[in-house]
Amino acid sequence: MQILRNAEIYTALSAAILVSVLLSLKIILFDGCLGFDTNDDVNHTFVNLHVVKQSLAIGEVPKINLFNNFGTPLLGDALTYPFGLQALTYWFADYPIAMSINRCLAAFCTMLVLILFFRQFFRQWVAILCSLLTLFAPGPLWNLAHHHYQMSLLFFVAILLLQGSRSLDFRWKWPLLFSCYIMFYMSVSINIVAVSIPFLASYLFLKEGCVFSRGFFINLGSIGLAGFATLPLTFEFKELISESVRLGWSPYSGILPTIREQLLGLIIPPGEWMYFGINGHFSVTTYFSLPVIMATVIGIVAIITHNVRRRELLGLALCLGFIPAILAFFIQFYGGRVTVFQSVDMTRVWWFSNIFVFLGIGAFLELLSSGKHRGELWFVGIYSICLLMAVVFHPILTPELVGISNWHFVVMIIPSVPVALLAVFQVGKWLAGRGVFKESRSSFQEIVSNIGALSIGFCLILSLVPTIYAVLGLASKNCEAPNHYFAVKQHAKFQPENFLSSMEENYRMAAVMSPVRGFDLKAVFGQVLGSNSRSIVSSKNFRDSLVAHNLITIDDNYFFSPPWQFEKLNSLGIRYLITIGNDDVLDENGWEAIAESPMLGGLVLYENPNRPSLVRYQKDGGWVNVSTYLLRPNSISVELPRTDFLSKLQVSFFNRRGWAVEIDGKVPQLSKTELGMIEVPFAPGDRALELVYKGIAIPIWIRVLSTISMGMFVFLWVGIPRRIRGENG
């Protein structure tokens, strides 16, 4: 038994290592290739965590990124998570390397906890197969690439395991569960956490037969106390998102506009037969595949009719798997009409519902391998019919499939081999049942049953190959053309490098192109401030002001663009502009082209002849630049000019909630310019101004509640009686 147990451990570890290697395959195969995305990772995670490190290095809590869009908050940004577990690696390695390490470790640990979870219900090979289906399903696979999602499945399944553990002493179960919830809340996108809570709250209740057990209340207490303990962060996010450019933004619906396309997208990855542009990945995450859908439905039937753990598995598979997945599907495509769902990607529900959906598949395979169910006949029959229709009739019935990849045709054809083999064995099984193989009837049936289960399992895994191949960018033989998962290290740096070295530190630039390209954002690595917007908590009011003054072009977020209004650019402190090609208007108005690059057909770096700084003051009806200032992570200190008159000081950061100002210990009144920049009056004799971003004011009741929650946790762990903790058995 111990040998068997050790074999299971080694098998699980081997499976986890293989998964980690697969997700890092391009890193192994190609020089210079690393595991990071040139969109969210480079333009959001890397730049924000760089600022976080600067803040923490001088003992300050990171509150704002002054280098992004005239000051963008950090703590309320649900994509940064500076205190998440996965943020630790960024202190010890370059950002692309840190992300690559996180990918490997997260995949390894997630695969292990998934195997442990499914092993509670099924034999090991079924548990491994269900774990592979869960991890490599298009929804999780696509989203687990990013900093704010990497740990979602890991923490979610770890919490499920802790909830259901009967061997762990309560004294340790309670703090581990609470700690997991804390790290879950601080490491994973708040939207994902919110979606997962109903699953986590319901799991133990359903698993134990709808009984309100002690473990159920412990779990509810952990959810509540951890939620209260992290409430300040949640409150800041709620306040910032209510003022964000993302408010009312609805990019997640309308991708597959017709019922026909929606149903087709369930069985063929839409990215193979339709336009795969912006937000096209949301269409990929709708894919389940025909074999998976078939096995799920048959598995639910198998649980109802044959399984000895029927009540437990049926409740979990239906209530937490099948039904939420169906609801999410309809909300995804029709929820855009409801305000609360407009900015939510409901395919992310499938991250969690998939786990419980695949309980149905696991039960199906388990029953097949035991010879207690004939669902393989249904699988073989339906699959054969569908395959025939796909090969013979798809030019007429589904012309969209004419252009799908060869990979998917391979996936459709190869399973026909084990399916045909299974059909042959079914005939043999039927003959054995009639006494043709009397001497070895039982062993033969066992062999046939296991071959049938393994064949169907093979079909299920194979159905995911096209999306794995596409998402991991395995079609590309290098990383020079970046994809969602891999790129070369150079793509994480500001490009072109000579532009960054040509700009003076602590001055502001803007790029006349989408912020997705990251010019403005990656300038932080040279201590240059950007202007374009690329954050989910960018201010809607500020954007609307820029739109009203005809200064920007809106795309995913927005960027500065002609017609140029030079005084307004001066008031915003924009000293440098990056353009595609030469700009005649800039040339005619004295802007100097100080650097050029052949990138993107020819980039030009222009410098403003007025050389505006971040700070200026009013004098004789005009404005004078101030260069005597010191920029720190959360603040700016200004040595005020000597004047003999009342004046105004303008600082080119957006005057959002959270800014506080002092002049020589006095607190003047903050106001806004017409473009929303900070404006402060000062008088003769004033010497020094200190402008500090303190963040959203957290109500005292939230601070008290958070403190009490942490105190209750300590008390319940340390102070409760020994007999309740179970230390005496």
Buried (B, 14 or more C-beta within 10 A) or exposed (E): EEEEEEEBEEBBBEBBBBBBBBBBBBBEEBEEBBBBBBBBBBBBBBBBBBBBBBBBEEEBBBBBBBBBBBBBBBBBBBBBBBBBBBBEBBEEEEBBBBBBBBBBBBBBBBBBBBBBBBBEBBBBBBBBBBBBBBBBBBBBBBBBBBBBBBBBBBBBBBBBBBBBBEEBEBBEBBBBBBBBBBBBBBBBBBBBBEBBBBBBBBBBBBBBEEEEEEBBEBBBBBBBBBBBBBBBBBBBBEBBBEBBBBEEEBBBBEBBEEEEBBEBBBBBBBBBBBEBEEBEBBBBBBBBBBBBBBBBBBBBBBBBEBBEEBBBBBBBBBBBBBBBBEBBBEBBBEBBEEEEBBBBBBBBBBBBBBBBBBBBBBBBBBBBBBBBBBBBBBBBEBBBEBBEEBEEEBEEEBEBBEEBBEBBBEBBEBBBEBBEEBBEBBEBBEEBEEEEBEEEBEEBBBBBBBBBBBBBBBBBBBBBBBBBBBBBBBEBEBBEEBBBBBBBBEBBBBBBEEBBEBBBEBBBBBBBBBBBBBBBBBBBBBBBBBBBBBBBBBBBBBBEBBEEEEBBBEBBBBBBBEEBEBEBBBBBBBBBBBBBEEBEEBEEEEBEBBBBBEEEEEBBBBBBEBEBBBBBBBEEEEBBBBBEBEBBBBBBBBBBBEBEEEBBBBBBBBBBBBBEBBBBEEEBEBEBBEBBBBBBBBBEEBEEBBBBBBBBEBEEEBEEBBEEBBEBBEEBBEEEEEEEBEEEE
